[in-house]
Amino acid sequence: MRPSDPNDPFDREGIEAMRRDPAMMAATQTFLNKTFEHRYYRNFTWLGRPIIQYPQDIVALQELIWDYRPTLVIETGVAHGGSLVLYASILELVGGRGEVLGVEVEFRPHNKRAVSEHPLARRITVIEGSSIAPQILAQVRGRAADHERIMVVLDSYHTHDHVLAELRAYSPLVRKGAPLVVFGTSVASLDPTIDLGREWNQKRNPMSALEEFLRENDRFEVDREINDKLLITDAPNGYLRCVRD
């Protein structure tokens, strides 16, 4: 089926049809359950660095950066640094002074070295410490003070309390029109028999934190277009757009 608007690159009728197709939605959930079990999301790299994301989310992130053109992308939860390199690579193509700021509680030496030696390292800075610690937040806000177009990606410690604290702390940095992404919301939809082996579970997780945040904050809405077209994502309903300053 072709897009109804020849100037629109997306098949919006097809996206809506997928959303309303019970068999498609069931197949998507089965895929997510099995890929979580086999850690499928750990099998990819971006420009040489491991990136712990589903390929669909990688594509969505580059779309957001290309469309919004932030001058600063802030990510909590760095791991191997692949996402930082992803953001930096798109900002490099956009041109200008775009920077990436990562926050990682434990940036392991081999990852730190690899990121510092990457060809895009000049665009990347990493602050080490808890993303919600007052002294770390002060550093982040200091770096953000020079930027008006900021995009935030939250992907660190996936407990309800930690993610809610991150949302409350980082959302004021995001202005009208900007994206804010919360990863890990997929945990809520996983088969309840799956033992996550973590401090978060299918009831208390980034999704429960996001729902509480949206009840108390009217500046953000779920970006339905991204959510509905991805289907396979670690961030169902986690792609937000700031709708008011």
Secondary structure by P-SEA (a helix, b strand, c coil): ccccccccccaaaaaaaaaacaaaaaaaaaaaaaaaaaccccccccccccccccaaaaaaaaaaaaaacccbbbbcccccaaaaaaaaaaaaaaccbbbbbbbbccccaaaaaaaaaccccccbbbbbcccccaaaaaaaaaaaccccbbbbbbcccccaaaaaaaaacccccccccbbbbbcccccccccccccccccccccccaaaaaaaaaaaccccccaaaaaaaaccccccccccccccc
